[in-house]
Amino acid sequence: MTSKQTSIDSVLKRMKKLNVGQCVDMRSFKRNRSVVIVCCGEDSFRVVEDGFYQEVWDNQNTEQVKRLLKTLLKKEFPRSNKIRLYTLDSYEDANVNRMAHGAGRYGETLPTKKVAG
């Protein structure tokens, strides 16, 4: 977890190290809102917002992502002081961490017990 004030710098450092297909996943403390930055090529990124709003930006360079993150942090994490950061191998891995209603830890559905009766 990182503070919201330093999160943009941390994300930009992680973005420089990404290979094609890897992503940086920013989450709220409760893991119910996210901003995912997927590396699509050299200095080409896809930004996926999934929280209060759902939106996708394709073919963004590093400067555009930095400008966009400033806006998205205010919009998606307005009251958060800390942000969770994950570096993942693929965008599909980002959905594993999603907390859903009735789901267990990291979004897995828990088995239900049958009551005899």
Buried (B, 14 or more C-beta within 10 A) or exposed (E): EBEBEEBBEBBBEBBEEBEEEBBBBBBBBEBBBBBBBBBBEEBBBBBBBBBEEEEEBEEBEEEBBBEBBEEBBEBBBEEBEEBBBBBBEEBEBBBEBBBEEEEEEEEEEEEEEEEEE
